Amino acid sequence: MNLKEQVAVTGVSYVTARRQYAAGTLPVPAYRLGRLIMAGEPLTGAVVRARISLDRQVTRATVWATGQHLAAATEGGQA
């Protein structure tokens, strides 16, 4: 969950939670995901589905997924 969702559950103000994150004292594990601050353990798996038809699109999607440390497979199971 992101930091705003976390503070809604815990009742701590968002500013306080941001300060705790910056100081490294947030009581839950936290990490950045782009511009978001995510609270809790990182997700270990993800599924990305794209409808692509050209071989070069398949190649680009496979290269991207591999660069993100994701397993890549086409609908036919080939990658």
URUR-V784574 format. One record per residue. N is the residue number from 1. RES is the residue in one letter. PHI is phi as a letter, one per 20 degrees, with the letter a starting at -180 (none if undefined). PSI is psi in radians with two decimals (* if undefined). BURIAL is 1 if it has 24 or more other ideal C-beta (glycine too) atoms within 12 Angstrom, else 0. Layout:
N,RES,PHI,PSI,BURIAL ; N,RES,PHI,PSI,BURIAL
This chain:
1,M,none,2.66,0 ; 2,N,e,2.99,1 ; 3,L,f,-0.65,1 ; 4,K,f,-0.67,0 ; 5,E,f,-0.67,0 ; 6,Q,f,-0.75,1 ; 7,V,f,-0.49,1 ; 8,A,f,-0.61,0 ; 9,V,f,-0.73,0 ; 10,T,e,-0.40,0 ; 11,G,n,0.07,0 ; 12,V,e,2.56,0 ; 13,S,f,2.71,0 ; 14,Y,f,-0.70,0 ; 15,V,f,-0.75,0 ; 16,T,f,-0.76,0 ; 17,A,f,-0.69,1 ; 18,R,f,-0.72,0 ; 19,R,f,-0.73,0 ; 20,Q,f,-0.70,0 ; 21,Y,f,-0.79,1 ; 22,A,f,-0.62,0 ; 23,A,e,-0.19,0 ; 24,G,m,0.37,0 ; 25,T,d,0.22,0 ; 26,L,f,2.31,1 ; 27,P,f,-0.05,0 ; 28,V,c,2.71,1 ; 29,P,f,2.45,0 ; 30,A,b,2.61,1 ; 31,Y,b,2.77,0 ; 32,R,e,2.45,0 ; 33,L,c,1.58,0 ; 34,G,m,-2.12,0 ; 35,R,e,-0.19,0 ; 36,L,e,2.60,0 ; 37,I,d,2.08,1 ; 38,M,e,2.36,0 ; 39,A,d,2.36,1 ; 40,G,o,3.12,0 ; 41,E,f,2.49,0 ; 42,P,f,2.61,0 ; 43,L,f,2.47,0 ; 44,T,e,-0.21,0 ; 45,G,b,2.73,0 ; 46,A,b,2.68,0 ; 47,V,d,2.21,0 ; 48,V,d,2.16,0 ; 49,R,d,2.26,0 ; 50,A,c,2.42,0 ; 51,R,e,1.81,0 ; 52,I,c,2.61,0 ; 53,S,c,-0.48,0 ; 54,L,e,2.55,0 ; 55,D,g,-0.67,0 ; 56,R,f,-0.54,0 ; 57,Q,f,-0.71,0 ; 58,V,f,-0.76,0 ; 59,T,f,-0.79,0 ; 60,R,f,-0.74,0 ; 61,A,f,-0.68,1 ; 62,T,f,-0.75,0 ; 63,V,f,-0.74,0 ; 64,W,f,-0.85,0 ; 65,A,f,-0.70,0 ; 66,T,f,-0.70,0 ; 67,G,f,-0.47,0 ; 68,Q,e,0.10,0 ; 69,H,m,0.69,0 ; 70,L,d,2.61,0 ; 71,A,f,2.35,0 ; 72,A,d,2.33,1 ; 73,A,b,2.51,0 ; 74,T,e,3.03,0 ; 75,E,g,-0.58,0 ; 76,G,e,0.00,0 ; 77,G,n,0.14,0 ; 78,Q,d,2.50,0 ; 79,A,b,*,0
